[in-house]
Amino acid sequence: MKLTSEEIQQRILKVLHRLGRPAGSSQIADLLRGWGVDLSERSIRLYLLQLDEAGLTRLESRRAGRSLTAKGLAEVERGPAIERVGFIAGQIDELNFRMGFRLRAGMGTLVVNTTLLPARDEVAALDVVRPVFAAQLGMGSRLLVLRAGAVYDVARAAVVPRGKIALVTICSVSLNGIFLKEGIPITSRYGGLLEFRNRLPARFTELLAYGGTTQDPLELFIRAKMTSVRKCEQTGNGLVGASFREFPSVALPAVLKIRDQLRLLGLDGILAVGVPDQPLYGIPVGEGRTGLVVLAGLNPAAALEEAGIAVENRSLAGLLEYTKFPEFRHLNMWTRRGE
């Protein structure tokens, strides 16, 4: 299929958005080929000049390449809806494939989320997120603090900007990759808001299908101020981010065994495992399938938003080595050491 100039420009913008950092024509060409678009570096440079003139990209330096402007980012986010539907599902599959975590060894890379915030708010932010982890409302119990210049995705060389810190949480989709490497395919169906009553999960109040959304569902719920993670942590009643997944029922014994192993590693984000062929919190499953509910890795970030701390969230932000993540209880020691 021959693409128009506008469609090629849109794909170049999507590449820069996916990378999250400046890139040159060579790297853009490589990534475009992965999407079935074969263009010479010279052609890409010409398109980039057009995008510069339109104010959608800017040249950071000859060595670094170009990055998206605010106008360019807005263009990607409102791009052709049919192209963006399922973008999150595609990101999940890509990152799960790239993950290098080995369950038995307890080491390797996991998918992470990042929450950027002003460095001056670090102490206040940690005071907000620690109780969320203590109430077991996060994806496990591990949290990493990175300061300006630290890399949070080696593959994309994504770094924390000057004047900022990043709170890095383990993304719940890491579980998909872990189970896949154990031979168990997990299907992410919905991201949603799960209502807690008296500290017990009761029902989903909101659901968005991963295959039909252009953004991470919990990012949307946080932005719309629909969560009440802090209230849930403090009173036992509230709305927290969670996702609904399913797996082949024949794998149920193995899933339960792996859940126990994950708990020992501080990766216990699994809130509930269903009964084969039966609905879980009102959500039906396919024949021969069993439901699985996983807490969202961005729930601590939702609590920060609720507390009025200015944050910039990015789910599926990249891959980081599991062994870099301390238990949240140890953060006082780690932050004093500047790690």
C-alpha positions as CSV (number, residue, x, y, z in Angstrom):
1,M,0.0,0.0,0.0
2,K,1.4,3.4,-1.0
3,L,1.4,6.0,1.7
4,T,0.7,9.6,1.2
5,S,3.2,12.3,2.4
6,E,0.8,13.1,5.3
7,E,0.7,9.4,6.4
8,I,4.5,9.1,6.3
9,Q,4.8,12.3,8.4
10,Q,2.4,10.9,10.9
11,R,4.4,7.7,11.2
12,I,7.6,9.6,11.7
13,L,5.9,11.6,14.5
14,K,4.8,8.3,16.0
15,V,8.3,6.9,15.9
16,L,9.6,10.0,17.8
17,H,6.8,9.7,20.3
18,R,7.5,6.0,20.9
19,L,11.2,6.7,21.4
20,G,10.6,9.5,23.9
21,R,13.9,11.1,23.0
22,P,15.7,12.8,20.1
23,A,16.5,10.6,17.1
24,G,18.3,10.9,13.8
25,S,17.1,9.8,10.3
26,S,19.0,6.5,10.5
27,Q,17.3,5.3,13.7
28,I,13.9,6.6,12.4
29,A,14.4,4.6,9.2
30,D,15.2,1.4,11.1
31,L,12.0,1.7,13.2
32,L,9.8,2.6,10.2
33,R,11.0,-0.6,8.5
34,G,9.6,-2.5,11.5
35,W,6.3,-0.9,10.7
36,G,6.5,-1.9,7.0
37,V,7.6,1.6,5.7
38,D,10.9,1.4,3.8
39,L,12.4,4.9,3.2
40,S,15.9,6.1,2.6
41,E,17.6,8.3,5.2
42,R,17.7,11.1,2.6
43,S,13.9,10.9,2.2
44,I,13.4,10.9,5.9
45,R,15.6,14.0,6.3
46,L,13.4,15.8,3.8
47,Y,10.2,14.9,5.7
48,L,11.9,16.0,8.9
49,L,12.6,19.4,7.4
50,Q,8.9,19.7,6.4
51,L,8.0,18.7,10.0
52,D,10.4,21.4,11.3
53,E,8.8,24.0,9.2
54,A,5.3,23.0,10.4
55,G,6.5,23.4,14.0
56,L,6.0,19.7,14.8
57,T,9.7,18.7,15.3
58,R,12.9,20.5,16.2
59,L,16.5,19.8,15.7
60,E,18.2,19.3,19.1
61,S,21.7,18.9,17.7
62,R,23.2,17.2,14.7
63,R,24.4,14.4,16.9
64,A,21.2,13.9,18.9
65,G,18.7,14.4,16.1
66,R,15.2,15.7,16.3
67,S,12.5,15.5,19.0
68,L,8.8,16.3,19.1
69,T,7.6,19.8,20.0
70,A,4.5,20.3,22.1
71,K,2.6,20.9,18.9
72,G,4.0,17.6,17.5
73,L,3.0,15.7,20.6
74,A,-0.6,17.1,20.3
75,E,-0.6,16.0,16.6
76,V,0.3,12.4,17.5
77,E,-2.3,12.3,20.3
78,R,-5.1,13.4,18.0
79,G,-3.8,11.6,14.9
80,P,-6.1,9.2,12.9
81,A,-8.1,7.3,15.5
82,I,-8.1,4.1,13.5
83,E,-4.3,4.0,13.6
84,R,-4.1,4.7,17.3
85,V,-6.7,2.2,18.5
86,G,-4.9,-0.8,19.9
87,F,-1.6,1.2,20.2
88,I,-1.4,0.3,23.9
89,A,-2.0,-3.4,23.3
90,G,0.8,-3.3,20.7
91,Q,3.1,-1.6,23.2
92,I,2.3,-4.3,25.8
93,D,3.2,-7.1,23.3
94,E,6.4,-5.4,22.3
95,L,7.7,-4.8,25.8
96,N,6.7,-8.3,27.0
97,F,8.8,-9.7,24.2
98,R,11.8,-7.5,25.1
99,M,11.6,-8.4,28.8
100,G,14.5,-10.4,30.2
101,F,13.2,-11.3,33.6
102,R,13.9,-14.9,34.8
103,L,11.6,-15.9,37.6
104,R,13.8,-18.7,39.1
105,A,16.9,-16.5,39.1
106,G,15.0,-13.4,40.4
107,M,16.8,-11.1,38.0
108,G,16.4,-9.5,34.6
109,T,14.5,-6.6,33.1
110,L,10.9,-5.7,33.8
111,V,8.4,-3.2,32.2
112,V,8.3,0.0,34.3
113,N,6.2,3.1,34.7
114,T,7.7,6.5,35.4
115,T,6.3,9.4,37.3
116,L,8.2,12.7,36.9
117,L,7.9,15.4,39.5
118,P,9.9,18.4,40.7
119,A,12.9,17.3,42.8
120,R,11.8,19.7,45.5
121,D,8.7,17.6,46.1
122,E,10.6,14.3,46.8
123,V,10.1,14.1,50.5
124,A,6.4,15.0,50.3
125,A,5.9,12.5,47.4
126,L,7.5,9.6,49.4
127,D,5.3,10.4,52.3
128,V,2.3,10.0,50.0
129,V,3.3,6.8,48.3
130,R,4.7,4.8,51.2
131,P,1.3,4.3,52.8
132,V,-0.1,3.2,49.4
133,F,2.5,0.4,49.2
134,A,2.0,-0.5,52.9
135,A,-1.8,-0.9,52.2
136,Q,-0.8,-3.3,49.3
137,L,-2.5,-1.2,46.7
138,G,0.5,-1.1,44.3
139,M,2.0,-3.6,41.9
140,G,4.0,-5.4,44.6
141,S,6.2,-3.5,47.1
142,R,9.2,-2.2,45.1
143,L,9.9,1.4,44.2
144,L,12.9,3.2,42.6
145,V,13.8,6.9,42.9
146,L,15.9,8.2,40.0
147,R,17.4,11.7,39.9
148,A,18.2,14.0,37.0
149,G,20.4,12.4,34.4
150,A,19.6,8.8,35.4
151,V,18.5,6.5,32.6
152,Y,15.2,4.7,33.0
153,D,15.2,2.8,29.7
154,V,18.6,1.8,28.3
155,A,17.2,0.8,24.9
156,R,15.8,4.3,24.3
157,A,18.4,6.1,26.4
158,A,15.6,7.9,28.1
159,V,16.8,10.1,31.0
160,V,15.3,12.0,33.9
161,P,15.3,15.8,33.0
162,R,17.1,18.4,35.0
163,G,15.3,19.6,38.1
164,K,13.1,16.5,38.2
165,I,13.1,13.1,39.9
166,A,11.4,10.0,38.7
167,L,9.5,7.6,40.9
168,V,9.7,4.3,38.9
169,T,7.2,1.6,39.6
170,I,7.0,-1.9,38.1
171,C,4.2,-2.0,35.5
172,S,1.6,-4.7,36.0
173,V,2.0,-5.9,32.4
174,S,5.4,-7.3,33.5
175,L,3.3,-10.2,34.8
176,N,2.2,-11.0,31.3
177,G,5.8,-11.3,30.3
178,I,6.7,-13.4,33.3
179,F,3.9,-15.8,32.7
180,L,4.6,-16.0,29.0
181,K,8.2,-17.1,29.7
182,E,6.7,-19.8,31.9
183,G,4.6,-21.0,29.0
184,I,1.3,-19.4,30.1
185,P,-0.3,-16.9,27.7
186,I,-2.1,-14.1,29.6
187,T,-4.5,-11.8,27.7
188,S,-5.0,-8.3,29.0
189,R,-8.7,-7.4,28.4
190,Y,-9.6,-4.3,30.4
191,G,-8.0,-1.6,32.5
192,G,-10.4,-0.2,35.0
193,L,-11.3,1.2,38.4
194,L,-12.0,-1.3,41.1
195,E,-14.1,-0.3,44.1
196,F,-13.0,-1.3,47.6
197,R,-15.4,-1.5,50.5
198,N,-14.0,-2.1,54.0
199,R,-10.6,-2.9,52.5
200,L,-12.1,-5.7,50.3
201,P,-12.5,-5.5,46.5
202,A,-16.1,-5.4,45.5
203,R,-16.7,-4.5,41.8
204,F,-15.4,-2.7,38.8
205,T,-17.0,0.7,38.3
206,E,-15.2,1.6,35.0
207,L,-13.7,-0.5,32.3
208,L,-11.7,0.3,29.1
209,A,-10.7,-2.4,26.6
210,Y,-7.0,-2.4,25.9
211,G,-7.6,-3.3,22.3
212,G,-9.9,-0.3,21.8
213,T,-8.1,2.5,23.5
214,T,-5.4,4.9,22.3
215,Q,-3.9,5.5,25.8
216,D,-3.3,3.6,28.9
217,P,-6.6,3.3,30.8
218,L,-5.3,4.3,34.2
219,E,-3.5,7.3,32.8
220,L,-6.9,8.5,31.5
221,F,-8.6,7.8,34.9
222,I,-5.8,9.6,36.8
223,R,-6.0,12.6,34.4
224,A,-9.8,12.7,34.8
225,K,-9.4,12.7,38.6
226,M,-11.6,9.6,38.9
227,T,-9.4,7.6,41.4
228,S,-9.5,7.7,45.2
229,V,-6.4,5.7,46.1
230,R,-5.5,7.8,49.1
231,K,-9.0,7.5,50.5
232,C,-8.9,3.7,50.0
233,E,-5.5,3.5,51.8
234,Q,-6.8,5.6,54.7
235,T,-10.4,4.4,55.1
236,G,-10.6,1.1,53.2
237,N,-13.1,2.6,50.8
238,G,-12.3,4.0,47.4
239,L,-11.5,3.4,43.7
240,V,-8.1,2.1,42.6
241,G,-6.6,1.2,39.3
242,A,-6.7,-2.5,38.3
243,S,-6.7,-4.6,35.2
244,F,-8.7,-7.7,34.2
245,R,-6.9,-10.5,32.4
246,E,-7.6,-14.1,31.6
247,F,-5.6,-17.2,30.9
248,P,-6.3,-20.9,29.9
249,S,-7.9,-22.7,32.8
250,V,-5.6,-25.7,32.3
251,A,-2.8,-23.5,33.6
252,L,-4.5,-22.6,36.9
253,P,-2.3,-24.7,39.2
254,A,0.8,-23.2,37.6
255,V,-0.6,-19.7,37.9
256,L,-1.2,-20.2,41.6
257,K,2.4,-21.5,42.1
258,I,3.9,-18.6,40.2
259,R,1.8,-16.1,42.3
260,D,3.5,-17.5,45.4
261,Q,6.9,-17.1,43.9
262,L,6.1,-13.5,42.9
263,R,5.1,-12.7,46.5
264,L,8.5,-13.7,47.7
265,L,10.1,-11.3,45.2
266,G,7.9,-8.3,46.1
267,L,6.1,-8.5,42.8
268,D,2.7,-9.5,44.2
269,G,0.3,-7.4,42.2
270,I,-2.2,-10.2,41.7
271,L,-5.3,-9.3,43.7
272,A,-7.6,-12.2,42.7
273,V,-7.6,-15.4,40.7
274,G,-11.0,-16.6,39.5
275,V,-12.7,-19.9,39.1
276,P,-12.6,-21.6,35.6
277,D,-15.4,-20.5,33.3
278,Q,-16.9,-18.2,36.0
279,P,-17.2,-14.4,36.1
280,L,-14.8,-12.5,38.4
281,Y,-16.1,-9.3,39.9
282,G,-18.9,-9.5,37.4
283,I,-16.8,-9.8,34.3
284,P,-17.3,-13.0,32.3
285,V,-14.5,-15.0,30.8
286,G,-14.3,-17.1,27.7
287,E,-14.9,-20.9,27.7
288,G,-12.0,-22.7,29.1
289,R,-10.6,-19.5,30.6
290,T,-10.0,-18.1,34.1
291,G,-10.1,-14.5,35.2
292,L,-7.2,-12.6,36.9
293,V,-7.3,-9.2,38.5
294,V,-4.0,-7.3,38.9
295,L,-3.5,-4.0,40.7
296,A,-2.1,-1.1,38.6
297,G,1.5,-0.1,39.0
298,L,0.4,3.6,38.6
299,N,-1.7,3.6,41.8
300,P,1.0,5.3,43.8
301,A,1.1,8.0,41.0
302,A,-2.7,8.4,41.3
303,A,-2.2,9.1,45.0
304,L,0.3,11.8,44.2
305,E,-2.2,13.4,41.8
306,E,-4.9,13.2,44.4
307,A,-2.5,14.9,46.9
308,G,-2.0,17.9,44.6
309,I,1.6,17.1,43.6
310,A,2.4,18.1,40.0
311,V,3.3,14.9,38.2
312,E,3.8,13.6,34.7
313,N,3.0,9.9,34.3
314,R,4.1,7.6,31.6
315,S,3.0,4.0,31.7
316,L,5.0,1.3,29.7
317,A,8.0,3.7,29.9
318,G,10.6,1.1,29.2
319,L,12.6,-1.7,30.8
320,L,14.8,-1.7,33.9
321,E,16.7,-4.4,35.9
322,Y,14.6,-5.8,38.7
323,T,17.6,-5.9,41.1
324,K,17.8,-2.1,41.0
325,F,14.4,-1.8,42.8
326,P,14.5,-1.6,46.6
327,E,11.6,-2.5,48.8
328,F,9.6,0.7,49.5
329,R,10.4,0.3,53.2
330,H,14.1,0.8,52.5
331,L,13.7,4.1,50.6
332,N,15.0,6.2,53.5
333,M,18.3,4.4,53.4
334,W,18.6,4.4,49.6
335,T,17.8,8.1,49.3
336,R,20.4,9.0,51.9
337,R,22.9,7.2,49.8
338,G,21.8,9.0,46.7
339,E,21.1,5.8,44.8
